[in-house]
C-alpha cells in the first residue's frame, strides 16, 4: 500500500511540480492542474493516452473535460492523501502534454 509523502518528499518533489503549474487543492491533500489544448480532439487524445498510463499504474485521476480544457486532480484515495503515485502520474501527464 502506498504511503503519504513525508515533509521532505513534499518539499523536494512538489516544488518541481509547482513550477509546471500544479497547485495544492484547498481543503484536501491533493494537487491539481488545468491543461488547455488547441481543440477538443487534442484534449480527448491526451486523456486517452493518459488513461492507458493510469490503468497500467492502477492509479486513476479525477478529471473533467470541457471542450479543449482538462482539469485534473490527483490524490491517493486509499490513504486519503498525496503519495509517490500522484507525483509519478503528474510527471507522466506533463510529458504526454508535449
N, C-alpha and C positions, 0 to 999 in steps of 0.2 A: 504494500500500500504506500502511496506517495506521502511525503511529509511536508508540512507547511514550511515555507522558506524561513531561514534564520535571518536575524537583523543584518548580519554581514553579507549574506547572499542577496538580500534586498538592496542593500547599499551598492553592491558591485554590479549586479545584473540589471536591476530596474532602471538605474541611471542611463544605461546604454539604450534601453527601450524607450525611455522618455525622450531621448534625442531623436527618435523616429516617430514622434507624435503619439506614443502610447501615454495614457493617463490613468491615475488611480480612479476607481469608481467611488463616489461619495457614499458612505454608509455600508460598504461591502469590502471584503478583502479580494478585490478583483481589479483587472486592468481593462481598458477599452481603447478602441481606435476607430476612427471613421476613414474608410477608404473611398476615394472618388475616382471613377473611371470615365472614359470617353463616351461610353454607351452602355445600355442595359446588357447587351450581349457580352461585352467585355467584363462587366461586373459578374454576370452569371457564369461566364467561363472561369473566372478567378475562383468563384465559390466552388465550382465543380472540381477544380484542381486541388483546392484546399480540403474539400470533403474527402478526397481519396487519401490525402496525407493524414487527416484527423482520424479516419477509420483505421488506418494502419497503426496509428499511435494508440488507438482506443481512448481518445481524448477529444471531446466534441465541443465546439464553440457555441455560445449563444450569439445568434446574429440575425439581423434584419436587413432585407434588401428593398430599397425603393429606387426604381429606375436605375440610375448609374452610381448609386451610393450603397455601400455596405457598412453597417455599424456592427462592430464585433465586441463582445465581452468575453473575457477568459477568467475562469476560476476553476478550481478542482472541487466539484460538488461533494465528493466522498469525504473530504476533510474540511469543507467549508472555508477554503482559503487558497492563496496562491502557492503553487508548487513548481518544481522544475519542469513539469509537464506544460504548464502555462507559458513559461519562458521559452521553451523549445518550440511550441506551436506558434507563438508570436513571431519568433525569428523566421520560422518557415513561411509564415504568411507574408512577411515583409519581402522575403526572397521571391516568392511567387508573384508579388505585385510588379516586379520589374521585368 
